[in-house]
Amino acid sequence: MMNTNHVNGLPVVSIGTGERLGSVSEILLDPAADHVTAFAIAAGGGGLLSSSTPQTRWVSAIDVHAIGPDAMTVENDSALREKPDAGEMTPVSVIVGEKVVTEGGTFVGQVASAEIDEHTMSVTGLEVSPGFFKSKKLVSTVDVITVGDEIVVVADSVCGPPSTHSTRELDRADETTIYEAPRADNDEQ
């Protein structure tokens, strides 16, 4: 398993030519957010003394040969595309920072990153941060009920044994915690 925070920034290397083609700048998921479909690659330019800006190219997940601890490899530069394959995709950066709430209305935290299986490209879980100075929690995709535009809803079992109340109304403090909490920073470790 690999954390998306680790994958972002990895160099992309051509096995055929041995050249660096760019670096991963974004990970794109299918609409259900359970499978990686493509990677955005910042290619060329962008160096400290360079006057050119990096171009974004795209690599389909099926064209990735491997994702290792130090690089992503592809067979050759023909894996880079001008635009992503057709279809609706959700960038991981959009999900990072979303509030996570159980189906029973308990605030769990904010999405800090996703865990992916680098062999199958499936999303295996979401890393949730309950706040500063608290340990992050890995929530299995089995426990994820909905990935919405603002909130991720997870099973009540994520917070331990079920409550004596099967559901409850959100009181004002809960609404403030959920809707007005600042989004998590993408660089939060």
TALIN-V46649 format. One record per residue. RES is the residue in one letter. SS is DSSP state (~ for helix, > for strand, _ for the rest). PSI is psi in degrees with one decimal (NA if undefined). NEAR is the number of other C-alpha atoms within 12 Angstrom. Layout:
BEGIN
res=RES ss=SS psi=PSI near=NEAR
res=RES ss=SS psi=PSI near=NEAR
END
This chain:
BEGIN
res=M ss=_ psi=148.8 near=22
res=M ss=> psi=139.9 near=27
res=N ss=> psi=137.3 near=30
res=T ss=~ psi=-27.4 near=42
res=N ss=~ psi=-31.3 near=29
res=H ss=~ psi=-38.0 near=29
res=V ss=~ psi=-41.4 near=36
res=N ss=_ psi=128.0 near=33
res=G ss=_ psi=-12.5 near=26
res=L ss=_ psi=140.6 near=30
res=P ss=> psi=148.3 near=31
res=V ss=> psi=122.9 near=43
res=V ss=> psi=136.2 near=33
res=S ss=> psi=124.4 near=27
res=I ss=_ psi=-38.0 near=21
res=G ss=_ psi=-37.2 near=16
res=T ss=_ psi=-14.5 near=15
res=G ss=_ psi=15.7 near=16
res=E ss=_ psi=153.9 near=21
res=R ss=> psi=124.6 near=26
res=L ss=> psi=-13.4 near=37
res=G ss=> psi=-157.9 near=34
res=S ss=> psi=152.6 near=36
res=V ss=> psi=125.5 near=37
res=S ss=> psi=-14.5 near=30
res=E ss=> psi=150.8 near=34
res=I ss=> psi=128.5 near=43
res=L ss=> psi=133.2 near=40
res=L ss=> psi=159.5 near=33
res=D ss=> psi=167.2 near=26
res=P ss=_ psi=-30.5 near=21
res=A ss=_ psi=-5.2 near=25
res=A ss=_ psi=36.2 near=36
res=D ss=_ psi=4.1 near=33
res=H ss=> psi=136.6 near=32
res=V ss=> psi=129.7 near=38
res=T ss=> psi=-31.5 near=36
res=A ss=> psi=167.3 near=36
res=F ss=> psi=135.5 near=46
res=A ss=> psi=135.2 near=42
res=I ss=> psi=123.1 near=39
res=A ss=> psi=111.4 near=31
res=A ss=> psi=129.1 near=30
res=G ss=_ psi=161.2 near=21
res=G ss=_ psi=-168.1 near=17
res=G ss=_ psi=0.0 near=16
res=G ss=_ psi=168.4 near=13
res=L ss=_ psi=-42.6 near=9
res=L ss=_ psi=4.6 near=8
res=S ss=_ psi=138.5 near=10
res=S ss=_ psi=-11.0 near=10
res=S ss=_ psi=150.7 near=12
res=T ss=_ psi=148.7 near=14
res=P ss=_ psi=144.6 near=21
res=Q ss=> psi=142.7 near=22
res=T ss=> psi=126.2 near=25
res=R ss=> psi=170.6 near=29
res=W ss=> psi=140.5 near=36
res=V ss=> psi=123.3 near=42
res=S ss=> psi=145.4 near=32
res=A ss=~ psi=-32.0 near=35
res=I ss=~ psi=-15.9 near=25
res=D ss=~ psi=-1.9 near=28
res=V ss=> psi=124.5 near=33
res=H ss=> psi=-46.5 near=25
res=A ss=> psi=154.8 near=27
res=I ss=> psi=112.7 near=33
res=G ss=_ psi=-177.0 near=22
res=P ss=_ psi=-21.7 near=20
res=D ss=_ psi=-11.1 near=18
res=A ss=> psi=158.2 near=28
res=M ss=> psi=135.4 near=35
res=T ss=> psi=145.7 near=36
res=V ss=> psi=160.0 near=34
res=E ss=_ psi=-48.0 near=24
res=N ss=_ psi=-178.2 near=23
res=D ss=~ psi=-10.0 near=27
res=S ss=~ psi=-11.4 near=20
res=A ss=~ psi=-21.7 near=31
res=L ss=> psi=133.0 near=36
res=R ss=> psi=156.3 near=25
res=E ss=_ psi=-32.7 near=19
res=K ss=_ psi=157.3 near=18
res=P ss=_ psi=155.8 near=27
res=D ss=_ psi=150.4 near=23
res=A ss=_ psi=151.0 near=13
res=G ss=_ psi=156.4 near=14
res=E ss=_ psi=133.3 near=16
res=M ss=> psi=150.6 near=27
res=T ss=> psi=119.4 near=28
res=P ss=> psi=140.4 near=30
res=V ss=~ psi=-34.9 near=41
res=S ss=~ psi=-22.8 near=28
res=V ss=~ psi=-36.0 near=31
res=I ss=~ psi=-35.7 near=39
res=V ss=_ psi=127.4 near=39
res=G ss=_ psi=-14.0 near=34
res=E ss=_ psi=145.2 near=39
res=K ss=> psi=146.8 near=42
res=V ss=> psi=125.4 near=48
res=V ss=> psi=142.5 near=38
res=T ss=> psi=163.2 near=34
res=E ss=_ psi=-20.7 near=29
res=G ss=_ psi=-0.2 near=26
res=G ss=_ psi=14.0 near=32
res=T ss=_ psi=127.4 near=34
res=F ss=> psi=124.7 near=35
res=V ss=> psi=-36.1 near=39
res=G ss=> psi=-150.8 near=42
res=Q ss=> psi=147.1 near=42
res=V ss=> psi=124.9 near=44
res=A ss=> psi=-32.5 near=39
res=S ss=> psi=-179.6 near=40
res=A ss=> psi=152.5 near=47
res=E ss=> psi=131.9 near=34
res=I ss=> psi=150.6 near=35
res=D ss=_ psi=111.1 near=24
res=E ss=_ psi=-10.3 near=30
res=H ss=_ psi=-41.3 near=21
res=T ss=_ psi=-11.1 near=20
res=M ss=_ psi=20.1 near=34
res=S ss=> psi=147.6 near=30
res=V ss=> psi=123.6 near=35
res=T ss=> psi=-17.5 near=29
res=G ss=> psi=168.7 near=31
res=L ss=> psi=131.1 near=44
res=E ss=> psi=122.7 near=39
res=V ss=> psi=130.9 near=39
res=S ss=> psi=119.1 near=32
res=P ss=_ psi=-7.1 near=30
res=G ss=_ psi=175.7 near=26
res=F ss=_ psi=145.0 near=15
res=F ss=_ psi=18.9 near=9
res=K ss=_ psi=148.8 near=12
res=S ss=_ psi=140.7 near=15
res=K ss=_ psi=153.5 near=22
res=K ss=> psi=134.4 near=24
res=L ss=> psi=119.4 near=32
res=V ss=> psi=118.4 near=37
res=S ss=> psi=147.0 near=23
res=T ss=~ psi=-20.4 near=28
res=V ss=~ psi=-31.7 near=18
res=D ss=~ psi=-4.5 near=25
res=V ss=> psi=122.0 near=32
res=I ss=> psi=-47.7 near=25
res=T ss=> psi=137.5 near=25
res=V ss=> psi=100.6 near=30
res=G ss=_ psi=-177.0 near=21
res=D ss=_ psi=-25.3 near=19
res=E ss=_ psi=-28.9 near=22
res=I ss=> psi=140.9 near=32
res=V ss=> psi=127.1 near=37
res=V ss=> psi=129.5 near=35
res=V ss=> psi=166.2 near=35
res=A ss=_ psi=149.2 near=30
res=D ss=~ psi=-30.1 near=27
res=S ss=~ psi=-15.7 near=23
res=V ss=~ psi=-31.1 near=32
res=C ss=~ psi=15.9 near=25
res=G ss=_ psi=-157.0 near=12
res=P ss=_ psi=147.3 near=11
res=P ss=_ psi=146.6 near=17
res=S ss=_ psi=161.5 near=18
res=T ss=_ psi=-19.4 near=9
res=H ss=_ psi=121.6 near=13
res=S ss=_ psi=-37.7 near=16
res=T ss=_ psi=161.6 near=15
res=R ss=_ psi=156.4 near=14
res=E ss=_ psi=143.8 near=14
res=L ss=_ psi=126.5 near=19
res=D ss=_ psi=177.5 near=13
res=R ss=~ psi=-38.9 near=11
res=A ss=~ psi=-39.7 near=15
res=D ss=~ psi=-43.1 near=21
res=E ss=~ psi=-40.7 near=18
res=T ss=~ psi=-44.3 near=14
res=T ss=~ psi=-43.5 near=24
res=I ss=~ psi=-50.2 near=30
res=Y ss=~ psi=-25.2 near=22
res=E ss=~ psi=1.1 near=16
res=A ss=_ psi=144.1 near=23
res=P ss=_ psi=148.8 near=16
res=R ss=_ psi=147.2 near=28
res=A ss=_ psi=144.0 near=28
res=D ss=_ psi=137.6 near=22
res=N ss=_ psi=-27.1 near=24
res=D ss=_ psi=1.6 near=16
res=E ss=_ psi=130.0 near=20
res=Q ss=_ psi=NA near=21
END
